[in-house]
Amino acid sequence: MGFKDDSELNLTSDNVRMNSLVGTEEYLAPEILSDMGELSYSADYWSLGIILYQILCGSTPFKGRSDLETYHNIQKCHEINFTNPKIDPKAKDLIQ
């Protein structure tokens, strides 16, 4: 038993919100983890900052020993600690 196509599901974007967590945990923005409702481009900017940090430092800033620890590190973040002391202040400012 299955659906031939989506029309049999009788769902529209007006009455259904998909709730699934997709993505690599190290790049998720805090608002995604806290399920604050509507997401904006700020979550994408957060992920871009993580990518820039990884390029400059060689690792992501919130990696934990488990996914749960990584989520906790992201949620309690108030300041990013840069592991590479030679990073240009302008690059740090861009990421922060």
N, C-alpha and C positions, 0 to 999 in steps of 0.2 A: 504494500500500500504506500502510495506517495502522491505528491502533487505534480501535475503536469507542468504547471508554471506558477508564478507568484499570484496570479489572479485568483486562484483557488484559496489562498490564505485569507482573503477578505481583510487585508490590513492597508491602512493608508498612513502616510507620514504625519497626518494630523492627530491621530489617536494612539500612536505607538511610539515609544521611546526604547531604543535598543540599549541594553545595559550589559555590555561586555567590556572587559579590560583587555586591550590589545596593544602590544608593543613591548619593547625591551624595558624592563623595570628601571634601569639606570637613567633613562631619558624622560621618564614621566614627570609632569609638572605636579606640584602639590595640589592644585585645584582638581586635577583628575583623580588623585587618590582620595580626596575628601568628598568627592561627588557633590560639588557645589552647584550642580544644575548646568545651566548653559555655559559652554566653553567658548573662549574667544581665541584670537590669534596669540594671545600672551602665552598660551601653552606651547605653541610652536616656537615662539621666541625663547622660551625656557629651554626647550630641547636643542635649539640652535646653540645656545650658550654652553650646554653640556658638550656638544660636539666640538666647539671651539676650545673649551677647556681640555678636552681629551687630545686634541691636536697639539696643543701647547705643552701639556704636562705628561702625556703618555698614558693616562688613566682617567676614569671618570671620578668626579669629586665625592659621590655619595655611596660608592660600592660597599656593600656589607658582606658578611659571611653567608648570608642567606637572602632570599628575596624580601622576607619580612623585615630584616635588619636594614636593607636598602630603602624600603618604603619608610621606615622610621627615620632614617637619616635625612631623607628628602623632606619629610614633614616638619622636622625640627630645625631645618636649616635657617639660619639668620645671617650667616656670613660665610663666604667661600674661602677656604684656606688653599693657597696656591703652593703646590709641592715643588715647583721650579722657581727658585729665587731670581732667575735671569729674565723672567717675563716682563716685557715692556709695560710700563704703567698704563699706556693707552689701551693695550690689549686687555689688561685687568679691568679697566673701566668699562670697556665694551661688554665684557662677560657679566660684570656685576650689574 
